[in-house]
Amino acid sequence: MLAAMEQSFEPAGAGALLGGVTVVCVLIGALIGWAAGSIGLGILGGAFIGIPLGVVAVYFRYRDSL
């Protein structure tokens, strides 16, 4: 039987994941805002969605090590 590998919490990896998900959401929001006529509001909406989504992504990635 294979032993389950323990995950260790890596703060740099968690920060990169949080930042990456947030940046992707902001870029998608900017594209939607550009198409709708207001890039600034699209960026704001992307950040509003991206930060909690990034936190959820970090939680699911590192939930076994917490």
PDBQT receptor file of N, H, CA, C and O in Angstrom, charges set to zero:
ATOM      1  N   MET A   1       0.827  -1.175   0.000  1.00  0.00    +0.000 N 
ATOM      2  CA  MET A   1       0.000   0.000   0.000  1.00  0.00    +0.000 C 
ATOM      3  C   MET A   1       0.884   1.256   0.000  1.00  0.00    +0.000 C 
ATOM      4  O   MET A   1       1.958   1.303   0.601  1.00  0.00    +0.000 OA
ATOM      5  N   LEU A   2       0.384   2.239  -0.688  1.00  0.00    +0.000 N 
ATOM      6  H   LEU A   2      -0.488   2.201  -1.176  1.00  0.00    +0.000 HD
ATOM      7  CA  LEU A   2       1.118   3.492  -0.749  1.00  0.00    +0.000 C 
ATOM      8  C   LEU A   2       0.738   4.365   0.433  1.00  0.00    +0.000 C 
ATOM      9  O   LEU A   2      -0.439   4.517   0.760  1.00  0.00    +0.000 OA
ATOM     10  N   ALA A   3       1.741   4.928   1.061  1.00  0.00    +0.000 N 
ATOM     11  H   ALA A   3       2.697   4.804   0.795  1.00  0.00    +0.000 HD
ATOM     12  CA  ALA A   3       1.494   5.838   2.179  1.00  0.00    +0.000 C 
ATOM     13  C   ALA A   3       1.098   7.201   1.624  1.00  0.00    +0.000 C 
ATOM     14  O   ALA A   3       1.632   7.651   0.610  1.00  0.00    +0.000 OA
ATOM     15  N   ALA A   4       0.179   7.837   2.285  1.00  0.00    +0.000 N 
ATOM     16  H   ALA A   4      -0.255   7.472   3.109  1.00  0.00    +0.000 HD
ATOM     17  CA  ALA A   4      -0.254   9.169   1.861  1.00  0.00    +0.000 C 
ATOM     18  C   ALA A   4       0.859  10.171   2.141  1.00  0.00    +0.000 C 
ATOM     19  O   ALA A   4       1.453  10.184   3.219  1.00  0.00    +0.000 OA
ATOM     20  N   MET A   5       1.123  11.004   1.149  1.00  0.00    +0.000 N 
ATOM     21  H   MET A   5       0.640  10.994   0.274  1.00  0.00    +0.000 HD
ATOM     22  CA  MET A   5       2.161  12.012   1.327  1.00  0.00    +0.000 C 
ATOM     23  C   MET A   5       1.580  13.182   2.104  1.00  0.00    +0.000 C 
ATOM     24  O   MET A   5       0.476  13.649   1.824  1.00  0.00    +0.000 OA
ATOM     25  N   GLU A   6       2.336  13.641   3.076  1.00  0.00    +0.000 N 
ATOM     26  H   GLU A   6       3.232  13.262   3.305  1.00  0.00    +0.000 HD
ATOM     27  CA  GLU A   6       1.882  14.793   3.847  1.00  0.00    +0.000 C 
ATOM     28  C   GLU A   6       2.255  16.064   3.105  1.00  0.00    +0.000 C 
ATOM     29  O   GLU A   6       3.369  16.189   2.596  1.00  0.00    +0.000 OA
ATOM     30  N   GLN A   7       1.340  16.988   3.045  1.00  0.00    +0.000 N 
ATOM     31  H   GLN A   7       0.436  16.886   3.458  1.00  0.00    +0.000 HD
ATOM     32  CA  GLN A   7       1.618  18.268   2.439  1.00  0.00    +0.000 C 
ATOM     33  C   GLN A   7       2.132  19.208   3.508  1.00  0.00    +0.000 C 
ATOM     34  O   GLN A   7       1.621  19.229   4.627  1.00  0.00    +0.000 OA
ATOM     35  N   SER A   8       3.132  19.978   3.164  1.00  0.00    +0.000 N 
ATOM     36  H   SER A   8       3.547  19.962   2.255  1.00  0.00    +0.000 HD
ATOM     37  CA  SER A   8       3.593  21.000   4.088  1.00  0.00    +0.000 C 
ATOM     38  C   SER A   8       3.127  22.358   3.571  1.00  0.00    +0.000 C 
ATOM     39  O   SER A   8       3.038  22.582   2.364  1.00  0.00    +0.000 OA
ATOM     40  N   PHE A   9       2.843  23.228   4.477  1.00  0.00    +0.000 N 
ATOM     41  H   PHE A   9       2.915  23.046   5.457  1.00  0.00    +0.000 HD
ATOM     42  CA  PHE A   9       2.360  24.557   4.105  1.00  0.00    +0.000 C 
ATOM     43  C   PHE A   9       3.536  25.395   3.632  1.00  0.00    +0.000 C 
ATOM     44  O   PHE A   9       4.524  25.542   4.352  1.00  0.00    +0.000 OA
ATOM     45  N   GLU A  10       3.441  25.941   2.437  1.00  0.00    +0.000 N 
ATOM     46  H   GLU A  10       2.639  25.821   1.852  1.00  0.00    +0.000 HD
ATOM     47  CA  GLU A  10       4.476  26.792   1.872  1.00  0.00    +0.000 C 
ATOM     48  C   GLU A  10       3.909  28.200   1.702  1.00  0.00    +0.000 C 
ATOM     49  O   GLU A  10       3.088  28.429   0.813  1.00  0.00    +0.000 OA
ATOM     50  N   PRO A  11       4.332  29.142   2.536  1.00  0.00    +0.000 N 
ATOM     51  CA  PRO A  11       3.774  30.497   2.434  1.00  0.00    +0.000 C 
ATOM     52  C   PRO A  11       4.005  31.155   1.076  1.00  0.00    +0.000 C 
ATOM     53  O   PRO A  11       3.129  31.863   0.578  1.00  0.00    +0.000 OA
ATOM     54  N   ALA A  12       5.170  30.932   0.472  1.00  0.00    +0.000 N 
ATOM     55  H   ALA A  12       5.882  30.358   0.876  1.00  0.00    +0.000 HD
ATOM     56  CA  ALA A  12       5.430  31.542  -0.839  1.00  0.00    +0.000 C 
ATOM     57  C   ALA A  12       4.502  30.950  -1.899  1.00  0.00    +0.000 C 
ATOM     58  O   ALA A  12       4.003  31.671  -2.763  1.00  0.00    +0.000 OA
ATOM     59  N   GLY A  13       4.275  29.649  -1.835  1.00  0.00    +0.000 N 
ATOM     60  H   GLY A  13       4.680  29.063  -1.133  1.00  0.00    +0.000 HD
ATOM     61  CA  GLY A  13       3.361  29.011  -2.785  1.00  0.00    +0.000 C 
ATOM     62  C   GLY A  13       1.935  29.478  -2.593  1.00  0.00    +0.000 C 
ATOM     63  O   GLY A  13       1.207  29.693  -3.562  1.00  0.00    +0.000 OA
ATOM     64  N   ALA A  14       1.538  29.635  -1.339  1.00  0.00    +0.000 N 
ATOM     65  H   ALA A  14       2.129  29.460  -0.552  1.00  0.00    +0.000 HD
ATOM     66  CA  ALA A  14       0.185  30.119  -1.057  1.00  0.00    +0.000 C 
ATOM     67  C   ALA A  14       0.007  31.557  -1.554  1.00  0.00    +0.000 C 
ATOM     68  O   ALA A  14      -1.035  31.902  -2.110  1.00  0.00    +0.000 OA
ATOM     69  N   GLY A  15       1.015  32.376  -1.354  1.00  0.00    +0.000 N 
ATOM     70  H   GLY A  15       1.862  32.095  -0.903  1.00  0.00    +0.000 HD
ATOM     71  CA  GLY A  15       0.943  33.759  -1.832  1.00  0.00    +0.000 C 
ATOM     72  C   GLY A  15       0.909  33.840  -3.344  1.00  0.00    +0.000 C 
ATOM     73  O   GLY A  15       0.180  34.650  -3.916  1.00  0.00    +0.000 OA
ATOM     74  N   ALA A  16       1.704  32.992  -3.993  1.00  0.00    +0.000 N 
ATOM     75  H   ALA A  16       2.296  32.334  -3.529  1.00  0.00    +0.000 HD
ATOM     76  CA  ALA A  16       1.710  32.978  -5.454  1.00  0.00    +0.000 C 
ATOM     77  C   ALA A  16       0.363  32.511  -5.999  1.00  0.00    +0.000 C 
ATOM     78  O   ALA A  16      -0.131  33.056  -6.986  1.00  0.00    +0.000 OA
ATOM     79  N   LEU A  17      -0.230  31.507  -5.362  1.00  0.00    +0.000 N 
ATOM     80  H   LEU A  17       0.171  31.064  -4.560  1.00  0.00    +0.000 HD
ATOM     81  CA  LEU A  17      -1.538  31.029  -5.795  1.00  0.00    +0.000 C 
ATOM     82  C   LEU A  17      -2.597  32.107  -5.599  1.00  0.00    +0.000 C 
ATOM     83  O   LEU A  17      -3.418  32.343  -6.485  1.00  0.00    +0.000 OA
ATOM     84  N   LEU A  18      -2.580  32.757  -4.448  1.00  0.00    +0.000 N 
ATOM     85  H   LEU A  18      -1.913  32.565  -3.728  1.00  0.00    +0.000 HD
ATOM     86  CA  LEU A  18      -3.533  33.834  -4.176  1.00  0.00    +0.000 C 
ATOM     87  C   LEU A  18      -3.371  34.970  -5.174  1.00  0.00    +0.000 C 
ATOM     88  O   LEU A  18      -4.360  35.465  -5.716  1.00  0.00    +0.000 OA
ATOM     89  N   GLY A  19      -2.142  35.386  -5.419  1.00  0.00    +0.000 N 
ATOM     90  H   GLY A  19      -1.339  34.984  -4.978  1.00  0.00    +0.000 HD
ATOM     91  CA  GLY A  19      -1.888  36.467  -6.360  1.00  0.00    +0.000 C 
ATOM     92  C   GLY A  19      -2.236  36.089  -7.786  1.00  0.00    +0.000 C 
ATOM     93  O   GLY A  19      -2.789  36.897  -8.532  1.00  0.00    +0.000 OA
ATOM     94  N   GLY A  20      -1.915  34.869  -8.164  1.00  0.00    +0.000 N 
ATOM     95  H   GLY A  20      -1.466  34.212  -7.558  1.00  0.00    +0.000 HD
ATOM     96  CA  GLY A  20      -2.203  34.423  -9.524  1.00  0.00    +0.000 C 
ATOM     97  C   GLY A  20      -3.683  34.369  -9.825  1.00  0.00    +0.000 C 
ATOM     98  O   GLY A  20      -4.129  34.816 -10.882  1.00  0.00    +0.000 OA
ATOM     99  N   VAL A  21      -4.446  33.820  -8.893  1.00  0.00    +0.000 N 
ATOM    100  H   VAL A  21      -4.084  33.457  -8.034  1.00  0.00    +0.000 HD
ATOM    101  CA  VAL A  21      -5.900  33.741  -9.097  1.00  0.00    +0.000 C 
ATOM    102  C   VAL A  21      -6.505  35.149  -9.132  1.00  0.00    +0.000 C 
ATOM    103  O   VAL A  21      -7.405  35.421  -9.926  1.00  0.00    +0.000 OA
ATOM    104  N   THR A  22      -6.014  36.027  -8.281  1.00  0.00    +0.000 N 
ATOM    105  H   THR A  22      -5.282  35.806  -7.635  1.00  0.00    +0.000 HD
ATOM    106  CA  THR A  22      -6.527  37.396  -8.248  1.00  0.00    +0.000 C 
ATOM    107  C   THR A  22      -6.216  38.135  -9.549  1.00  0.00    +0.000 C 
ATOM    108  O   THR A  22      -7.073  38.830 -10.095  1.00  0.00    +0.000 OA
ATOM    109  N   VAL A  23      -4.994  37.981 -10.037  1.00  0.00    +0.000 N 
ATOM    110  H   VAL A  23      -4.298  37.417  -9.594  1.00  0.00    +0.000 HD
ATOM    111  CA  VAL A  23      -4.606  38.658 -11.282  1.00  0.00    +0.000 C 
ATOM    112  C   VAL A  23      -5.420  38.151 -12.462  1.00  0.00    +0.000 C 
ATOM    113  O   VAL A  23      -5.852  38.939 -13.303  1.00  0.00    +0.000 OA
ATOM    114  N   VAL A  24      -5.630  36.846 -12.529  1.00  0.00    +0.000 N 
ATOM    115  H   VAL A  24      -5.279  36.206 -11.846  1.00  0.00    +0.000 HD
ATOM    116  CA  VAL A  24      -6.430  36.288 -13.623  1.00  0.00    +0.000 C 
ATOM    117  C   VAL A  24      -7.854  36.837 -13.571  1.00  0.00    +0.000 C 
ATOM    118  O   VAL A  24      -8.416  37.198 -14.604  1.00  0.00    +0.000 OA
ATOM    119  N   CYS A  25      -8.433  36.900 -12.388  1.00  0.00    +0.000 N 
ATOM    120  H   CYS A  25      -7.976  36.607 -11.549  1.00  0.00    +0.000 HD
ATOM    121  CA  CYS A  25      -9.797  37.434 -12.263  1.00  0.00    +0.000 C 
ATOM    122  C   CYS A  25      -9.853  38.919 -12.625  1.00  0.00    +0.000 C 
ATOM    123  O   CYS A  25     -10.818  39.366 -13.245  1.00  0.00    +0.000 OA
ATOM    124  N   VAL A  26      -8.830  39.687 -12.244  1.00  0.00    +0.000 N 
ATOM    125  H   VAL A  26      -8.046  39.324 -11.740  1.00  0.00    +0.000 HD
ATOM    126  CA  VAL A  26      -8.792  41.108 -12.594  1.00  0.00    +0.000 C 
ATOM    127  C   VAL A  26      -8.668  41.280 -14.106  1.00  0.00    +0.000 C 
ATOM    128  O   VAL A  26      -9.315  42.150 -14.688  1.00  0.00    +0.000 OA
ATOM    129  N   LEU A  27      -7.841  40.454 -14.741  1.00  0.00    +0.000 N 
ATOM    130  H   LEU A  27      -7.316  39.747 -14.269  1.00  0.00    +0.000 HD
ATOM    131  CA  LEU A  27      -7.717  40.541 -16.201  1.00  0.00    +0.000 C 
ATOM    132  C   LEU A  27      -9.020  40.176 -16.909  1.00  0.00    +0.000 C 
ATOM    133  O   LEU A  27      -9.416  40.831 -17.873  1.00  0.00    +0.000 OA
ATOM    134  N   ILE A  28      -9.674  39.136 -16.429  1.00  0.00    +0.000 N 
ATOM    135  H   ILE A  28      -9.352  38.604 -15.645  1.00  0.00    +0.000 HD
ATOM    136  CA  ILE A  28     -10.973  38.770 -17.013  1.00  0.00    +0.000 C 
ATOM    137  C   ILE A  28     -11.988  39.896 -16.788  1.00  0.00    +0.000 C 
ATOM    138  O   ILE A  28     -12.763  40.228 -17.685  1.00  0.00    +0.000 OA
ATOM    139  N   GLY A  29     -11.975  40.473 -15.595  1.00  0.00    +0.000 N 
ATOM    140  H   GLY A  29     -11.345  40.202 -14.867  1.00  0.00    +0.000 HD
ATOM    141  CA  GLY A  29     -12.868  41.598 -15.323  1.00  0.00    +0.000 C 
ATOM    142  C   GLY A  29     -12.567  42.802 -16.207  1.00  0.00    +0.000 C 
ATOM    143  O   GLY A  29     -13.485  43.494 -16.647  1.00  0.00    +0.000 OA
ATOM    144  N   ALA A  30     -11.275  43.056 -16.470  1.00  0.00    +0.000 N 
ATOM    145  H   ALA A  30     -10.530  42.493 -16.113  1.00  0.00    +0.000 HD
ATOM    146  CA  ALA A  30     -10.905  44.167 -17.358  1.00  0.00    +0.000 C 
ATOM    147  C   ALA A  30     -11.398  43.924 -18.772  1.00  0.00    +0.000 C 
ATOM    148  O   ALA A  30     -11.861  44.850 -19.438  1.00  0.00    +0.000 OA
ATOM    149  N   LEU A  31     -11.302  42.680 -19.238  1.00  0.00    +0.000 N 
ATOM    150  H   LEU A  31     -10.925  41.927 -18.698  1.00  0.00    +0.000 HD
ATOM    151  CA  LEU A  31     -11.809  42.370 -20.576  1.00  0.00    +0.000 C 
ATOM    152  C   LEU A  31     -13.317  42.544 -20.661  1.00  0.00    +0.000 C 
ATOM    153  O   LEU A  31     -13.838  43.081 -21.639  1.00  0.00    +0.000 OA
ATOM    154  N   ILE A  32     -14.011  42.084 -19.627  1.00  0.00    +0.000 N 
ATOM    155  H   ILE A  32     -13.588  41.648 -18.833  1.00  0.00    +0.000 HD
ATOM    156  CA  ILE A  32     -15.466  42.256 -19.608  1.00  0.00    +0.000 C 
ATOM    157  C   ILE A  32     -15.818  43.735 -19.512  1.00  0.00    +0.000 C 
ATOM    158  O   ILE A  32     -16.736  44.203 -20.186  1.00  0.00    +0.000 OA
ATOM    159  N   GLY A  33     -15.089  44.470 -18.676  1.00  0.00    +0.000 N 
ATOM    160  H   GLY A  33     -14.343  44.090 -18.129  1.00  0.00    +0.000 HD
ATOM    161  CA  GLY A  33     -15.321  45.910 -18.561  1.00  0.00    +0.000 C 
ATOM    162  C   GLY A  33     -15.027  46.655 -19.847  1.00  0.00    +0.000 C 
ATOM    163  O   GLY A  33     -15.744  47.590 -20.206  1.00  0.00    +0.000 OA
ATOM    164  N   TRP A  34     -13.970  46.244 -20.548  1.00  0.00    +0.000 N 
ATOM    165  H   TRP A  34     -13.388  45.485 -20.257  1.00  0.00    +0.000 HD
ATOM    166  CA  TRP A  34     -13.641  46.862 -21.834  1.00  0.00    +0.000 C 
ATOM    167  C   TRP A  34     -14.769  46.640 -22.837  1.00  0.00    +0.000 C 
ATOM    168  O   TRP A  34     -15.150  47.549 -23.575  1.00  0.00    +0.000 OA
ATOM    169  N   ALA A  35     -15.296  45.414 -22.850  1.00  0.00    +0.000 N 
ATOM    170  H   ALA A  35     -14.987  44.676 -22.250  1.00  0.00    +0.000 HD
ATOM    171  CA  ALA A  35     -16.396  45.106 -23.767  1.00  0.00    +0.000 C 
ATOM    172  C   ALA A  35     -17.665  45.876 -23.395  1.00  0.00    +0.000 C 
ATOM    173  O   ALA A  35     -18.459  46.236 -24.264  1.00  0.00    +0.000 OA
ATOM    174  N   ALA A  36     -17.847  46.125 -22.100  1.00  0.00    +0.000 N 
ATOM    175  H   ALA A  36     -17.203  45.833 -21.393  1.00  0.00    +0.000 HD
ATOM    176  CA  ALA A  36     -19.044  46.831 -21.643  1.00  0.00    +0.000 C 
ATOM    177  C   ALA A  36     -18.878  48.348 -21.636  1.00  0.00    +0.000 C 
ATOM    178  O   ALA A  36     -19.858  49.079 -21.492  1.00  0.00    +0.000 OA
ATOM    179  N   GLY A  37     -17.625  48.831 -21.794  1.00  0.00    +0.000 N 
ATOM    180  H   GLY A  37     -16.829  48.237 -21.911  1.00  0.00    +0.000 HD
ATOM    181  CA  GLY A  37     -17.417  50.270 -21.867  1.00  0.00    +0.000 C 
ATOM    182  C   GLY A  37     -16.794  50.903 -20.648  1.00  0.00    +0.000 C 
ATOM    183  O   GLY A  37     -16.639  52.124 -20.625  1.00  0.00    +0.000 OA
ATOM    184  N   SER A  38     -16.425  50.141 -19.629  1.00  0.00    +0.000 N 
ATOM    185  H   SER A  38     -16.550  49.149 -19.648  1.00  0.00    +0.000 HD
ATOM    186  CA  SER A  38     -15.816  50.718 -18.433  1.00  0.00    +0.000 C 
ATOM    187  C   SER A  38     -14.763  49.753 -17.878  1.00  0.00    +0.000 C 
ATOM    188  O   SER A  38     -15.074  48.843 -17.109  1.00  0.00    +0.000 OA
ATOM    189  N   ILE A  39     -13.522  49.975 -18.283  1.00  0.00    +0.000 N 
ATOM    190  H   ILE A  39     -13.269  50.714 -18.908  1.00  0.00    +0.000 HD
ATOM    191  CA  ILE A  39     -12.435  49.090 -17.845  1.00  0.00    +0.000 C 
ATOM    192  C   ILE A  39     -12.243  49.179 -16.337  1.00  0.00    +0.000 C 
ATOM    193  O   ILE A  39     -11.995  48.165 -15.684  1.00  0.00    +0.000 OA
ATOM    194  N   GLY A  40     -12.356  50.382 -15.777  1.00  0.00    +0.000 N 
ATOM    195  H   GLY A  40     -12.557  51.205 -16.307  1.00  0.00    +0.000 HD
ATOM    196  CA  GLY A  40     -12.149  50.562 -14.340  1.00  0.00    +0.000 C 
ATOM    197  C   GLY A  40     -13.127  49.755 -13.498  1.00  0.00    +0.000 C 
ATOM    198  O   GLY A  40     -12.736  49.123 -12.517  1.00  0.00    +0.000 OA
ATOM    199  N   LEU A  41     -14.374  49.777 -13.876  1.00  0.00    +0.000 N 
ATOM    200  H   LEU A  41     -14.691  50.291 -14.673  1.00  0.00    +0.000 HD
ATOM    201  CA  LEU A  41     -15.362  49.001 -13.135  1.00  0.00    +0.000 C 
ATOM    202  C   LEU A  41     -15.161  47.500 -13.331  1.00  0.00    +0.000 C 
ATOM    203  O   LEU A  41     -15.441  46.710 -12.429  1.00  0.00    +0.000 OA
ATOM    204  N   GLY A  42     -14.680  47.111 -14.501  1.00  0.00    +0.000 N 
ATOM    205  H   GLY A  42     -14.452  47.753 -15.234  1.00  0.00    +0.000 HD
ATOM    206  CA  GLY A  42     -14.370  45.703 -14.738  1.00  0.00    +0.000 C 
ATOM    207  C   GLY A  42     -13.227  45.223 -13.861  1.00  0.00    +0.000 C 
ATOM    208  O   GLY A  42     -13.269  44.118 -13.320  1.00  0.00    +0.000 OA
ATOM    209  N   ILE A  43     -12.200  46.066 -13.722  1.00  0.00    +0.000 N 
ATOM    210  H   ILE A  43     -12.166  46.964 -14.162  1.00  0.00    +0.000 HD
ATOM    211  CA  ILE A  43     -11.074  45.728 -12.841  1.00  0.00    +0.000 C 
ATOM    212  C   ILE A  43     -11.545  45.639 -11.401  1.00  0.00    +0.000 C 
ATOM    213  O   ILE A  43     -11.163  44.719 -10.677  1.00  0.00    +0.000 OA
ATOM    214  N   LEU A  44     -12.358  46.570 -10.986  1.00  0.00    +0.000 N 
ATOM    215  H   LEU A  44     -12.669  47.317 -11.573  1.00  0.00    +0.000 HD
ATOM    216  CA  LEU A  44     -12.893  46.545  -9.622  1.00  0.00    +0.000 C 
ATOM    217  C   LEU A  44     -13.722  45.289  -9.374  1.00  0.00    +0.000 C 
ATOM    218  O   LEU A  44     -13.584  44.646  -8.333  1.00  0.00    +0.000 OA
ATOM    219  N   GLY A  45     -14.571  44.946 -10.317  1.00  0.00    +0.000 N 
ATOM    220  H   GLY A  45     -14.683  45.468 -11.162  1.00  0.00    +0.000 HD
ATOM    221  CA  GLY A  45     -15.377  43.735 -10.182  1.00  0.00    +0.000 C 
ATOM    222  C   GLY A  45     -14.527  42.484 -10.171  1.00  0.00    +0.000 C 
ATOM    223  O   GLY A  45     -14.804  41.555  -9.412  1.00  0.00    +0.000 OA
ATOM    224  N   GLY A  46     -13.480  42.442 -11.012  1.00  0.00    +0.000 N 
ATOM    225  H   GLY A  46     -13.256  43.197 -11.628  1.00  0.00    +0.000 HD
ATOM    226  CA  GLY A  46     -12.581  41.299 -11.025  1.00  0.00    +0.000 C 
ATOM    227  C   GLY A  46     -11.842  41.134  -9.714  1.00  0.00    +0.000 C 
ATOM    228  O   GLY A  46     -11.665  40.013  -9.237  1.00  0.00    +0.000 OA
ATOM    229  N   ALA A  47     -11.407  42.243  -9.123  1.00  0.00    +0.000 N 
ATOM    230  H   ALA A  47     -11.550  43.154  -9.510  1.00  0.00    +0.000 HD
ATOM    231  CA  ALA A  47     -10.736  42.175  -7.818  1.00  0.00    +0.000 C 
ATOM    232  C   ALA A  47     -11.710  41.760  -6.727  1.00  0.00    +0.000 C 
ATOM    233  O   ALA A  47     -11.360  41.010  -5.816  1.00  0.00    +0.000 OA
ATOM    234  N   PHE A  48     -12.936  42.256  -6.829  1.00  0.00    +0.000 N 
ATOM    235  H   PHE A  48     -13.221  42.866  -7.569  1.00  0.00    +0.000 HD
ATOM    236  CA  PHE A  48     -13.959  41.917  -5.835  1.00  0.00    +0.000 C 
ATOM    237  C   PHE A  48     -14.254  40.416  -5.836  1.00  0.00    +0.000 C 
ATOM    238  O   PHE A  48     -14.506  39.832  -4.783  1.00  0.00    +0.000 OA
ATOM    239  N   ILE A  49     -14.223  39.802  -6.998  1.00  0.00    +0.000 N 
ATOM    240  H   ILE A  49     -14.018  40.276  -7.854  1.00  0.00    +0.000 HD
ATOM    241  CA  ILE A  49     -14.445  38.363  -7.125  1.00  0.00    +0.000 C 
ATOM    242  C   ILE A  49     -13.147  37.584  -6.902  1.00  0.00    +0.000 C 
ATOM    243  O   ILE A  49     -13.165  36.506  -6.308  1.00  0.00    +0.000 OA
ATOM    244  N   GLY A  50     -12.026  38.124  -7.377  1.00  0.00    +0.000 N 
ATOM    245  H   GLY A  50     -12.012  38.999  -7.860  1.00  0.00    +0.000 HD
ATOM    246  CA  GLY A  50     -10.758  37.404  -7.375  1.00  0.00    +0.000 C 
ATOM    247  C   GLY A  50     -10.155  37.153  -6.007  1.00  0.00    +0.000 C 
ATOM    248  O   GLY A  50      -9.581  36.089  -5.775  1.00  0.00    +0.000 OA
ATOM    249  N   ILE A  51     -10.272  38.104  -5.099  1.00  0.00    +0.000 N 
ATOM    250  H   ILE A  51     -10.739  38.968  -5.287  1.00  0.00    +0.000 HD
ATOM    251  CA  ILE A  51      -9.652  37.930  -3.785  1.00  0.00    +0.000 C 
ATOM    252  C   ILE A  51     -10.308  36.793  -3.008  1.00  0.00    +0.000 C 
ATOM    253  O   ILE A  51      -9.589  35.917  -2.527  1.00  0.00    +0.000 OA
ATOM    254  N   PRO A  52     -11.637  36.754  -2.857  1.00  0.00    +0.000 N 
ATOM    255  CA  PRO A  52     -12.231  35.599  -2.171  1.00  0.00    +0.000 C 
ATOM    256  C   PRO A  52     -12.001  34.285  -2.912  1.00  0.00    +0.000 C 
ATOM    257  O   PRO A  52     -11.818  33.244  -2.281  1.00  0.00    +0.000 OA
ATOM    258  N   LEU A  53     -12.007  34.324  -4.245  1.00  0.00    +0.000 N 
ATOM    259  H   LEU A  53     -12.155  35.170  -4.758  1.00  0.00    +0.000 HD
ATOM    260  CA  LEU A  53     -11.756  33.112  -5.018  1.00  0.00    +0.000 C 
ATOM    261  C   LEU A  53     -10.326  32.615  -4.801  1.00  0.00    +0.000 C 
ATOM    262  O   LEU A  53     -10.085  31.409  -4.758  1.00  0.00    +0.000 OA
ATOM    263  N   GLY A  54      -9.391  33.539  -4.666  1.00  0.00    +0.000 N 
ATOM    264  H   GLY A  54      -9.588  34.519  -4.700  1.00  0.00    +0.000 HD
ATOM    265  CA  GLY A  54      -8.011  33.172  -4.359  1.00  0.00    +0.000 C 
ATOM    266  C   GLY A  54      -7.874  32.547  -2.987  1.00  0.00    +0.000 C 
ATOM    267  O   GLY A  54      -7.131  31.581  -2.815  1.00  0.00    +0.000 OA
ATOM    268  N   VAL A  55      -8.580  33.084  -2.015  1.00  0.00    +0.000 N 
ATOM    269  H   VAL A  55      -9.184  33.869  -2.155  1.00  0.00    +0.000 HD
ATOM    270  CA  VAL A  55      -8.554  32.517  -0.665  1.00  0.00    +0.000 C 
ATOM    271  C   VAL A  55      -9.116  31.102  -0.672  1.00  0.00    +0.000 C 
ATOM    272  O   VAL A  55      -8.573  30.217  -0.010  1.00  0.00    +0.000 OA
ATOM    273  N   VAL A  56     -10.184  30.882  -1.403  1.00  0.00    +0.000 N 
ATOM    274  H   VAL A  56     -10.626  31.600  -1.941  1.00  0.00    +0.000 HD
ATOM    275  CA  VAL A  56     -10.768  29.544  -1.511  1.00  0.00    +0.000 C 
ATOM    276  C   VAL A  56      -9.795  28.585  -2.196  1.00  0.00    +0.000 C 
ATOM    277  O   VAL A  56      -9.675  27.429  -1.790  1.00  0.00    +0.000 OA
ATOM    278  N   ALA A  57      -9.100  29.058  -3.230  1.00  0.00    +0.000 N 
ATOM    279  H   ALA A  57      -9.197  29.998  -3.560  1.00  0.00    +0.000 HD
ATOM    280  CA  ALA A  57      -8.125  28.218  -3.930  1.00  0.00    +0.000 C 
ATOM    281  C   ALA A  57      -6.986  27.815  -2.995  1.00  0.00    +0.000 C 
ATOM    282  O   ALA A  57      -6.556  26.662  -3.008  1.00  0.00    +0.000 OA
ATOM    283  N   VAL A  58      -6.496  28.751  -2.185  1.00  0.00    +0.000 N 
ATOM    284  H   VAL A  58      -6.845  29.688  -2.174  1.00  0.00    +0.000 HD
ATOM    285  CA  VAL A  58      -5.431  28.439  -1.223  1.00  0.00    +0.000 C 
ATOM    286  C   VAL A  58      -5.939  27.459  -0.178  1.00  0.00    +0.000 C 
ATOM    287  O   VAL A  58      -5.224  26.534   0.208  1.00  0.00    +0.000 OA
ATOM    288  N   TYR A  59      -7.152  27.653   0.275  1.00  0.00    +0.000 N 
ATOM    289  H   TYR A  59      -7.733  28.404  -0.038  1.00  0.00    +0.000 HD
ATOM    290  CA  TYR A  59      -7.708  26.734   1.263  1.00  0.00    +0.000 C 
ATOM    291  C   TYR A  59      -7.774  25.308   0.713  1.00  0.00    +0.000 C 
ATOM    292  O   TYR A  59      -7.351  24.363   1.379  1.00  0.00    +0.000 OA
ATOM    293  N   PHE A  60      -8.305  25.155  -0.503  1.00  0.00    +0.000 N 
ATOM    294  H   PHE A  60      -8.649  25.923  -1.044  1.00  0.00    +0.000 HD
ATOM    295  CA  PHE A  60      -8.428  23.812  -1.064  1.00  0.00    +0.000 C 
ATOM    296  C   PHE A  60      -7.064  23.185  -1.369  1.00  0.00    +0.000 C 
ATOM    297  O   PHE A  60      -6.908  21.967  -1.282  1.00  0.00    +0.000 OA
ATOM    298  N   ARG A  61      -6.074  24.017  -1.728  1.00  0.00    +0.000 N 
ATOM    299  H   ARG A  61      -6.200  25.007  -1.798  1.00  0.00    +0.000 HD
ATOM    300  CA  ARG A  61      -4.742  23.490  -2.022  1.00  0.00    +0.000 C 
ATOM    301  C   ARG A  61      -4.036  23.018  -0.745  1.00  0.00    +0.000 C 
ATOM    302  O   ARG A  61      -3.362  21.989  -0.761  1.00  0.00    +0.000 OA
ATOM    303  N   TYR A  62      -4.184  23.758   0.359  1.00  0.00    +0.000 N 
ATOM    304  H   TYR A  62      -4.732  24.595   0.372  1.00  0.00    +0.000 HD
ATOM    305  CA  TYR A  62      -3.448  23.479   1.580  1.00  0.00    +0.000 C 
ATOM    306  C   TYR A  62      -4.331  23.012   2.728  1.00  0.00    +0.000 C 
ATOM    307  O   TYR A  62      -3.898  23.084   3.878  1.00  0.00    +0.000 OA
ATOM    308  N   ARG A  63      -5.526  22.543   2.478  1.00  0.00    +0.000 N 
ATOM    309  H   ARG A  63      -5.877  22.484   1.543  1.00  0.00    +0.000 HD
ATOM    310  CA  ARG A  63      -6.438  22.179   3.555  1.00  0.00    +0.000 C 
ATOM    311  C   ARG A  63      -5.937  21.001   4.385  1.00  0.00    +0.000 C 
ATOM    312  O   ARG A  63      -6.254  20.918   5.572  1.00  0.00    +0.000 OA
ATOM    313  N   ASP A  64      -5.171  20.098   3.803  1.00  0.00    +0.000 N 
ATOM    314  H   ASP A  64      -4.913  20.165   2.839  1.00  0.00    +0.000 HD
ATOM    315  CA  ASP A  64      -4.676  18.940   4.555  1.00  0.00    +0.000 C 
ATOM    316  C   ASP A  64      -3.518  19.303   5.477  1.00  0.00    +0.000 C 
ATOM    317  O   ASP A  64      -3.253  18.581   6.439  1.00  0.00    +0.000 OA
ATOM    318  N   SER A  65      -2.827  20.400   5.206  1.00  0.00    +0.000 N 
ATOM    319  H   SER A  65      -3.043  20.987   4.425  1.00  0.00    +0.000 HD
ATOM    320  CA  SER A  65      -1.696  20.764   6.036  1.00  0.00    +0.000 C 
ATOM    321  C   SER A  65      -2.072  21.731   7.150  1.00  0.00    +0.000 C 
ATOM    322  O   SER A  65      -1.237  22.040   8.000  1.00  0.00    +0.000 OA
ATOM    323  N   LEU A  66      -3.303  22.214   7.163  1.00  0.00    +0.000 N 
ATOM    324  H   LEU A  66      -3.981  21.963   6.473  1.00  0.00    +0.000 HD
ATOM    325  CA  LEU A  66      -3.720  23.157   8.209  1.00  0.00    +0.000 C 
ATOM    326  C   LEU A  66      -4.290  22.433   9.402  1.00  0.00    +0.000 C 
ATOM    327  O   LEU A  66      -4.691  23.069  10.376  1.00  0.00    +0.000 OA
TER     328      LEU A  66
